[in-house]
């Protein structure tokens, strides 16, 4: 949103991650007319946001989504939409957990296809089919393969952990869980190199 762009300027951020718009929710992959409508509405919305982004020198990063039936969920869908715009201001955000819900594609496939515009990674884990936002290594994403692929493309941008301590964790052990997160982040930083 425009407010997010303005907030990014205030915070000194360079990127704003945006989800594709869901005018027809997530059910249009097998309905060509709805898929075209979704594409057009996203094109129009990003054109409007782009003017604000350019004015503020902020790059918009379109994030992949985890729904099989959504027509803008896969890397080819995201890159086709990005290709409609000047690549200086429209980039991509790869959500590893969202990519990992698809059986037919692996996070490495997303990394390779989105590489030219990849600026932000949301790192979390899950088990195929469900967007769970687990800590890396707690699901079935292949983190060794993910890091090997990131090294292959010389990725050097934002890599953020997108998980947290669940509300079900008792306060007495919440600090211990956070310490595990800290150690995981330290490990991930080493793997990035």
Order of alpha helices (4+ residues) and beta strands (2+ residues): alpha-beta-alpha-beta-alpha-beta-alpha-alpha-beta-alpha-beta-alpha
